[in-house]
Amino acid sequence: MIQRELSKRIIKLIRQFPSVAILGPRQIGKTTLAKSLIPLLGKETVYLDLELPVDFNRLSNPQVFFESNSDKCIVIDEIQRMPDLFPVLRAVIDMQREPGRFVLLGSASPDLLRKSSETLAGRIVYTELSSLLIKETGDAGNISNLWQKGGFPEPYLAEDKDFRLEWYQSFIRTYIERDLPLLGLNSNPVLMNRFVNMLCQNQGSLLNLSGFSKSLGVSVPTVAKYIDFFEMSFILRKLPPWYTNIKKRLVKSPKIYLRDSGLLHYLLGIVSFNGLLGHPLAGFSWEGFVIEQVINASKPEFRFSFYRTSQGAECDLVVSRGNEIRACIEMKFSEAPSTTKSFTTSVQDLNSRKNYIIVPKCSSPYELKGKVIVCDPDQFISTFLTEF
């Protein structure tokens, strides 16, 4: 089993808060992680999976069940299947407020689980389990392996290429036909499949709601709703533009990325690393992969955006804390990168403290003209990110 970096933080939070939520996409390893932590909690635990009818029925009278197990830590998996539990959880927690009473696992963001944010404010803390990180896999010397396969544990660990393809096919079908309707998005599966394929073709592009609207034959508000659901179920990332009172005309639309590179490659029909290298979207795939690795390995107080002006200056990733720019990062799918006028202008506009170009492979970090450091993702995360 892969040891997840989030484990220590979750144990600490369980010992501090009455309720801890572990959120993330389906099949990312939330259940495996929670079960691995049970022996470390120091108290008896009850595990309920709301996809199982017997466990779902055990909560037909939730207050009675919770009160009869008040001395235990209750782990509830697929919490989004029973959103009416949240008011009961609030009442039960307030009657006996102590750490480690509930661990909630779900495949929807706090914004989608509005009832939890409304009723459990001050009683719950949220964590997100991301796709596998480089440090977790031991792929620091072969980053291309994780990039190609993606960070869902089961297809990543599988050696059989055909199994990985079947896994992703099943994943996207289940997500469209079952998960989205369960979360409240009722739409035609054929239309959703077209939408998913449009998303992968627009990897790393500015979000153009009107373009999606015309291609799909639905209204702009409908497309915006689709985007929101995909984002709030951890499939899509909207990277916002950096926007401040710089005296330049700035792009204000977000960029969109499918968050898992393996899912992106499946949808693009990429089945091998050689096929990835020759694909026209390889550079955008690399960009999205690095963005996910950096964001998920960073401290919670950091904020991430991109920078682009109407004059052509552009930076792939801006790392900030408050209004202070900590770093400008460019992703290059190249073994011998060079600085560009576009990136140099962005660095000057933003007056960033540190600047980097992240490439797939680098024997050791080195510096280019303009004090721009070239490194690979593992070097950046393990060495430079800790200095921010």
N, C-alpha and C positions, 0 to 999 in steps of 0.2 A: 504493500500500500504506500502511496506517495504521501509523505509528511507535508501538510499544508502550513504555510507561514502564518496563517490566520489563527492557528490553534491556540497559541499562548495568549493572544489578545482576547479571544473568546472566553477562555478559562478565567482570566482576570475580570472580565466584565460580568460573568456569571456570579462571581463572588462579590460583586458590587451592586448589581441591579436586580430588581425582582423579575424582570423579563428581558431576555435577549433574543433578538431576531437575527437569523442567518438567512440572507436573501441572495438570490442568484438564479441564473437560468436553469431550466430542467437539466438533469443529468450532469451537473457540474461537480457533484460530489458532496452536497450538503448533508445528505443522510449518512453517508460513510463517515464524514467528519464528525457529525454529532454523536454517532455511535462509538467512535474512537475516543471521544472525550468523556463518555459516561463513567468509565472506571476512575477518572481523575476528579470527579465532582465531590467525592466524600460523602455522598448521601444516596439513598435508594432512588431509583429512577423509573418512571413509567413512560413507555414510548407508544405513541399513537400515530398511525398513518391514516389520514382521512380519505385516502383512495381505497382503503379496505372497508367494505360495508360493516364488518363487525366493529371496527374502531370508530367509524362514523356514528354507529348506533350507540356506542358507549357514551357518547356525548349528547344523547337525546335530552338528558337533563344535566347540563354541564355543571351547574352550581353544586349539585349533590355530588357529582363525581370529583370535582376539584376539592370540595371540603372533606370528602372521605379520604383524599390522598394529600392532605395539606402538609404532611411531613416529608413529602417526596418532591423531586424535581420532575415536572411533567414536560416531556418533549412532544410537541405536536407538529407533525410533518404535513406539508401541503395545506397550510393554514388558510390560503386563499379560497379553499373550497367551503369554508364555514365562516364568513366574515361577521356573522351575527354573534360570534363568540366574544368579540372584543369588549362590549359593555359588561359582560359577565366577568371577564378577566379583570376589568377595572375594579369591580365590586369585591371580588375575591382577594385581589392584591391589597386593597385598602383595609380589608378586615384583618389581614395578616401580612403586613409589609415586611418582608425579609428577602435577602438576596437569593438568587438561584431557584425561584419557584417555577419559572416557565422558560423553556427554550422553544422558539417558534421558527419553523423552517418554511420558506415560501418562495415562489417563483414570480413574484410581482413586487415592484418597488413600493416604498411607503406612500408615494403619491397615488398609486393605484389602490393600495390598501388604506384608503382615507379613514376608514373607521378606526384603524389602529392609531393613526396619528392624532385623531380627534379625542379618542377616549382613553388612550394610554399615555398621554403626554406626561413626562416626568417619571414614568414607570417603566419605560422600555428604551433600549438602545439598539440601533440598527447596525449590522455589519453586512458587508457584501463579499461573497466568495466568488472570485473571478476565475477566468480560465487559468490554466497552469502557468506559473511563473518560471522563468529560466532557472532560478535558484532551486526551485522545488524539483525540477526534472533532472538536474545534473547535466543539462545540455549546453553548458557554457562553452564547451569546445566544439559544439556542433549545433549552433543555433538554428541552422537551416532545417533540422529535423523537426523542432517544435513549430517553426514557422510554417512548414509545409503541412504537417498533420493537424495543427490546431491544438487548443488547450483543453478540450473535453477529455477527461481521463480515459474513458473506455476506448475511443478510437485512437487516442495518442499511444496507448500501451499495446494496441493490436498490431501484430506484424503482417497480418493478412490484409492486403489492399482491398480485396473484394468485400471483406467484412466492414472496413471503414466506409466504403461507399454505401453499403446497405444500411449502416448505422445512421449516416447523415440523411439518407432518403427517409428512413423511418422517423428520425427526429423532426425534420421539417414538415412531414405529413401530419404527425401528431400535434405539432405546434399550431398548424393552420386549422386542422379539422376539430381539435379538441380544446387545446389550451386557450386560444384566443376567444372562442365563444364562452368558455368558462370565466374568463376575465371580463367579459362584457362586450366584446367586439363581434357582433354577428354580421358576417359577410360571406359572399360567395367564395368557396374554396378555389375555384378556377381564377377568379379575379385576384385573390390573395397570392396565388402562385405567380401570376404575372407581375404583381407588385414586388414580390421577393426577388424575382429575376431582374427587375428594373433597379432595385436597390444595389445588387451586386455589380451591375454595369455602371453604376454611379459612385462606386467606392472612391472616397476622397474628394468628391465633387461638392460644389456649393449646392445646397438644397434649393431646388426649383419646383415649388409646389404647382405652379401653373403648367410646367412641362409634364409632371406626373399626371396632373388632372386631365390634360388633353389626351395623353396616351392611354389612360385607363378609362376615360369616358365617365368620370365622376367629378363632383365639385371639389374646389380647392379646400373647403372646410373638411370634407370627407378624407381627402389625402392627409391633411394635417392630423386628423384623428388617427389614421392608420400609423403615421409616423410616431405619434405619442405612444400608442400601444406597443409598438415594436421597441421603442426606447425604454418604456417602463417595465418591459418583461426581459430586459437585459440582452436583447438581440442586436440592437442598433445603438450607436453612440452619435449624438449630435455634439460636435465640437464647436463651441461658440467663438465668434470673432473677438479679438481684443479691441476694446472700444474705450477710448478716453478722449480728452480734449486736445489731442494732437491736431495741429492745423493742417490736416490732409484729409482728402476724401477717402474714407475707409469702407471696405466691404462689410456689410452688416448681416448677411445671411450666414447661417451655420454651415459647416461641412458635415457630411454624413459618412459613417463607416459601419459596415457589419463588424461586430466586435471580435468574432472568432475567425481566425484566418483559415482554419480547416473547413468551416462551414462555407466561407466565401469561395474557397477553391473547389469544393464539391459543386456549388451552384454554377461556377464558371467552367465546369467540365475538366478541371485540372486533376490528373490522377498520378502524377509523378513529379519529382523535383525538376527534371529536365523540361517537362511540360510547363512548370511554373516559370522557369528561367526564360522561356521563349514567349511567354504570354504578354500581350500589350498592357495588361493591368498589373504586371509584376511590381512595378514601382509603387503603385497605390496600395497594393497588398502589403508590401514591406512597410510603407508609411503607417498603415493602420495597425499592423502587428507591433511595431515599436511604440506607438502611442499607447496601446493597451498595456504593454509591459511597463512602461514608465509610470503611467497613471496609477496602476494597481500596486506598484512597489513604493509609491510615494507616501509621505505623511499627509494626514487628512487636511491640514491647514493650507496646503498648496492648491492653487487653482490653475487650470489649463485652458488654453485658447490657441487660436492661430491669428496671424497678422497678414493682412493684404490691403494694399491701397489700389485706387483706380489707376495709378500711374505704373503699376506692375511690381512694386516691392512686395515680397512675400516671405513669410517664415512659417514652417510647418507646425511648430509647437512652441508656445510661449508659456514659460513657467513663472507664476507670480505668487506673491503672498501679500494680500491686501492690494495696494496700488504699486507695490514695488516689484519690478521685473527682476527675477532671479536668473533666468537663462533664456536664450533663444536657441532652438534646436532645429536642424535641418536633417531630414532623412534622405540618404542617397543610396540607391541600388547600384553601387559601383565599388570597385576595388581601389580606384585611384581618384577620389573625389577632389574637387577644387571649389573654392568659394565663388559665388556668382554675384553679380552686381545687385540682383534682386535681394539676396540674403544680406549682403553688406549694407545696403540701404536700410533694410529693416532693423539691423543691429544699431545703426546710427540713429534712426528714428526713435527707437525704444530705449536707447542708452542702457542696454542690458549688461549685467555684471559679468556673466560668463556665456560663452557661445560654443556650440558643438555641432559637428556633423557626425551622424551615426550611420555606420555602414555594416553590412552583414558579417564581414570578417576583418579583423585587425589584430596583428600579432602583438602590438603594444601601442598605446595611445601616442599620438604625435601632434605637433602644432603646425598649423598653416599660417600664412600671412594674415595679419589682423587679429592674432591671438585666438584663432578658432581651433579647437581641439577635435581631432578625428579619433573615434573609438567605436567599438561595437556595443550592442545593448548591455551585455553583461558588465563590461568595463564601466560603462556610464552609470549603471545602477549601483554596482558594488563599490565604486571608487568616487565618482563625481557627485552623484545625487546626494550622498551623505554629507557633502560639504555645503549644501544650500542653507 
